[in-house]
Amino acid sequence: MDRPILLQAIALLPEVDRALLERYTVHRLAPAGAERDAQLAQVGPAIDGLVTSARAGFDEALLARLPNLRVISSFGVGLDVLDVPAARRRGIPVGYTPDVLTDCVADLAFGLLLSIARRIPEGDRYVRAGRWVQQPPQAFPLARKVSGARLGIVGLGRIGQAIAQRASGFAMDVRYTGRRPVQGATLPFVPQLQELARWSDFLVVSTPGGADTRHLIDAGVLDALGPEGFLVNIARGSVVDEKALVAALERRSIAGAALDVFEHEPSVPQELLSLDNVVLLPHVASATHETRAGMGQRVLDNLAAFFDGQPLPSPA
């Protein structure tokens, strides 16, 4: 039986790349431009499957160069840069990697929440700079208590529910908002985002990215969150109006923010880099050995299931 032929848009983990080569004939997608055009003209019609990621994505223009494409497997949970509707119009199933990264993303959300509330990175800088031992002593500012605080969650999907579960260990009062109430959820649903922000001490964003949620967290929401409220974003940078957030942090109309994602990654506004009331991470919520290995395995499982004539374990 002929080996299926794959186009791989981005390098994954070394062990995943090796596993792909063991079962498939793999072509690495060339850089955009003349080199890619030449490659797709030569091998595009032979491609059976596309391997991509939540960052590399795919669009309708790429699919048009792959006329015999039969399956897509993406490394990651985000779908905002994957043109899933275009794939569906062609009847091409799209697999991705939910569930396996839920715990790590929720863990990091809470790590960010604790970091900004208790000034952990700021305290680290304080000690390293020698300010703890300087004479006369320079007092470290007081922080915000987390236990018993009010937590608002924007988007109660898998990750939002896992964040709520962790919040129960801190005896937090938790409410959520979204397009509609989540069936079976026991947490209070708040229909209006600004109302939830006004109630919250901490507002955690865990909603999908894409056009429907672009700048969902805008100046009005930040004003409602108020000078004692904190924003945590582990969703997509596009969900937050970054200019409005910078303005709110600079004038201290919110207490602080903790961000794993940015609107124009990897570019981070210079204003954010200079502020002490913000914690910044380089989009690493799923970046643990265990979770990335699980995500890679799910990429392989989605492909194997399709080529074995079985349903995808994780269809988008």
Secondary structure, DSSP 8 states (H G I E B T S, - for coil): ----EEEESS---HHHHHHHHHHSEEEE---TTHHHHHHHHHHGGG--EEEEETTT-B-HHHHHT-TT--EEEEESS--TTB-HHHHHHTT--EE---STTHHHHHHHHHHHHHHHHTTHHHHHHHHHTTTTT-SS----------TT-EEEEE--SHHHHHHHHHHHTTT-EEEEE-SS--TT--S-B-S-HHHHHHH-SEEEE----SGGGTT-B-HHHHHHH-TT-EEEE-S-GGGB-HHHHHHHHHTTSSSEEEES--TBTTB--HHHHT-SSEEE--S-TT-SHHHHHHHHHHHHHHHHHHHTT---SSB-
